[in-house]
Amino acid sequence: MRSRFSPLQEVNLIAKLADLQEIACQNTVVLHAIMELLIQKGVMSKDELLSRARAIDADINHRMELVEYDRDPQTGLNDHGVPL
């Protein structure tokens, strides 16, 4: 099976993915520290934080379902001709 990318493009893609993974890991560490500080300082409880996280997650999932529903399966475009 032939790849759509040249070997150099594949190396660049792998490097970009590794960079994104490192950034995601760093963001996770910072987010975890912020959450711990908010709980320790009494700004919010662990239950409040978890409840809010679940609500945001549900909202994001709902919006993604709406976007997917709005997409034409044949063209991949929404009602405004924008690719999704």
Steps between C-alpha positions, in 0.01 A plus 500: 500500500639835399498793740354838405797667668868505417737366767594857597134598530438196719790595729368857524150373578631270774703788647192725502296229672774460762498877558122498541523213747760688705286815502195298607700346784625842616146642485373206707762562770418871517125433506544246779702751704237771451222263604689399815561864591133594448397215730769574762413871507132418542400673178306189403456149629610187319132412444430844346802465274399152385140609446610796287740281300221251429266781393760645263575155358128437437466840331799435273368155406157648424652770278709241315187295435327810361794573271507140378123510444537823299759343267400359161639143492554519123696826483625539858373859494253674728204707381733795435740302279766487772687168534470331838 
